[in-house]
Amino acid sequence: MAGLAKGLAVIETFGQAYPQLTVSEAAQATGLTRATARRCLLTLTELGYLTHDGKYFRPTPRMARLGGSYTRTDPLPRLAQPQLAAARQELGESISLAVLDEGNAVFVARAETERIVSAGVRIGVRLPAYSTATGRVLLAALSDAELDAYLDGCRPERRTEKSVVDLEEIRRRIVDARTEQVAFTDEELELGMRSMATPVQDAQGNTRAALSVSAFTARITLEDMREQFLPVLREHAERIGRML
């Protein structure tokens, strides 16, 4: 079981920050020795989960089976998908659903437009919650003590020149999301992209997920997103919540 735990640690390292890994990078990211990391990577390659070109290890399509187990068995993505598709049809923009996991916003369902909006958001992607509209909505549901603990361990990184990295400003935006039940990002993750998110709450008022929309800055302003997109997003978030 210890070997399984080490292999899972290596698997979880792959993501937007590490689309490919060397042995040294895997060891550094997981805290394993180089020898252990190498054994894990080679075993995963033998099992068909990774490819190896002599230097870099990269995930194969088989890796998607692991994350797919969640979306196939958890009712939330399955219940939400028709509402995501309906919201996409109304707004003409890509719609996503994310949940909070260990300080990250994890995207578990998505309805894409025909045009490519962003290569950085897809099912299974994990993004630091402080940096995303979905994450700030999800963090807003935490208690003050839980939020303090999260921010105490937070080391914000700048993704673009507009990224918010000041912890007090991040806290303010999370508290605003708690009050207004909506959060925005404006080119903080990717230049030329804006996003907006609102909570999905169950019958008990617990925030179970965040529903978000992303759009090019050239297509819509933040003010127009609030005025035109927010009512639609909230309507579909409420419909999802009524099924939970």
N, C-alpha and C positions, 0 to 999 in steps of 0.2 A: 504493500500500500504506500510505502514511502516513495517508491519509484514512481507510482502513479501520480502522487502529489507533485513530484518534481516535474514530470511530463506535462501536467496540467498547468503548472506555473509557466513553463516555456510557451505552451499554446496561448495562454492569456496575454503574453507579451506582444504577440503579433497584433497589429492594429494600425491606426492612422500614423502614429509616431514611428512604428517599426513595420513597414510593409514587407521588409526582408531583414534577415538577421545573419550576422556572422557568429561564430562560436563565442568570441569575446563579448559581443554585444548581448548575447543571450545570457552569458554568465553574469555580466554586470547588472542587467535589468532584473534578474531573478535572485541574485545573491548566491548562486550555485558556483561550484568550482568549474574551471574550464573543462576538466575531464568529464564531470557529471553533465554539464550542459551539452557537450559534444555527444555523449552517449544518448541523451534524450533526443537530440536533433536527428541523429542517425537512425534511431529506432522509429521515430515518427516518419522519417523518409522511407524506411523499409515498409512501413504500414500503409504508405500511400498518401499521408496527410501533408507531406512536404516534398519539394524538389530541391536538388542541390547542384549548383553549377561549378563546384570546386571551392567557392568562397561563400556565396550567399545561400541561405535556406529560405524558400518561399512557400506559402500555403498553396495547396492544390484545391480544386473544387470540392474534393472529399471533405475538407475542413468544414465546409458549410453544413454538413450533416450534424455536427456537434451543436452549433448554434440553432440549427433548424429544429432540434428536439424541443426547444423552449417554445418557439412560435407554433409548433404543431400541437402541443399539449396544453399550454396556458390559454385559458379562454379569452383573455383580454385582446390579444392581437386579432384573433378570429372574429370576435364580436365587433371590434372597431373597424375592420377593413372596409365593410360596405359604407360606413360613415366617412372614412377617409376618401374613398372614391367619389362619394357624393359631393363632399366639400371641394375636391379638386375640380369636379365638373362645374360647380358654381363659380369658383374663383379663377379657374384657369391657371393655377399655380400648384406646385408640389406640396403635399401635406404629409406630416410625419407624426408618429406617436412615440413617446419616449418614457422610460421609467427611471427611477433613481436607484443606482447600485454602487455602493462603496464610493460615494462622492462623485460619481460620473452619471451623465445622462446617457442612457443606452437606448438606441433606436430599435424598436421592436416591430414596427409596422410602417409602411410608407405607400403612398399613391403618387406616382411620378407623372409629370407632364411629358409630352412627346419631346419637347426641347430639353436639352441637358441644362439643369439649373446649377447644380453643384456636385462635383465629384467627391466631396468630403462627407456627404451624408448618405448613408444607405443602411439597410437593416443589419444590425449587429455592431455598428460603429459605437464606440464609447468616447465621449468628449467630456472634459472637465466641466462639472455642473456650473461653476462660477462664471464660465465664459459663454454660455448659451442661453437663449431665451427659455428653452424648455427646462434647462437645469435650474435657472433662477426661480421659475414657477414651482418646481419640485422642492427646492430648498426653502421656499417661502412657507411650505407646509410643516417644516420642522419647528420644534419648540425653540424658545430663545436659547436654552442651554445647549440643545443639539446644534443649533446654528453657530453658537460661539465655539463649540468644540470643532466643528467643521472648519471654520475660518481660521482657528488657531493653527490647524495643520495645513493650511492652504498656502501654496507658493505659486502665485499667479505667473504665467508666462505670456509674453507678448507675441501674438500671432500676426498682427498687422499693426500699422501705425496708429490705428484707432482702438486697439485693444484696451480694455479697462483692467489695470493691474493694481490699483490702489485698493487695499482691503476695505477701507471705510466707504469708498464709493461703491464697491461691490455689495457691501452690507446694505447701503442705502437702496440700491436697486432691488435687492431681494426683499427688503421690507416694503418697498413700493409695490412690488409684485404681490405681496401678501394682502395689501390694502386694496389694490385695484384689480386683482385677479387677472393680470396680464403682464407680460414682460416683452421687451424688445431688445434686439441687438442691431447695430447699424455699422456694418463693415468691420465688426470686431473679430470675426473668425476668418472672413474672406472678403477682400476688397471687391466692391461692386454688388454685394449681397446684403439684404436685410431680412430679418426674421421676426416673427411675433408668435407668442405661445400663450395658452390659457389652460387652467387646470381641468382635468377630468376627475370629478368627484363622485363617489358612490352615494347610496341612499343615506348613509350615516354622516356624510359630509367630509369623508376622508379623501384626500388627494391620492388617486391611484396612478395617475399618469399625467402627461402634458401633451396637448395637441398643438401643433405648430404649422405655420406656413412660411415658406421662403420665397423671395422674389428679387429680381434684379433691381438695383437702385434706380436704373434708368426707366423702369416701368412704373414705379409707384413711390410716393413719399411716405414717411412714417405717419404723418397726419392722415393721409388717405388710407393707409393700412388700418389705422384705428377706426376710422369712420366707415370704411367699406368692407374690410375683411373681418374685423373683430365680431360683429353680430353673427356672421355666418359660422365662424370658428366656434363661438360659444354655443350656438344652436346644436352643432354636431357633437361638441363635447358633452353637452347635457344629455343628448340622446344616448351616447355611449354610457354615461354614468347611470342612466336609468336601467341599463341592462346588467349592472354589476351588483 
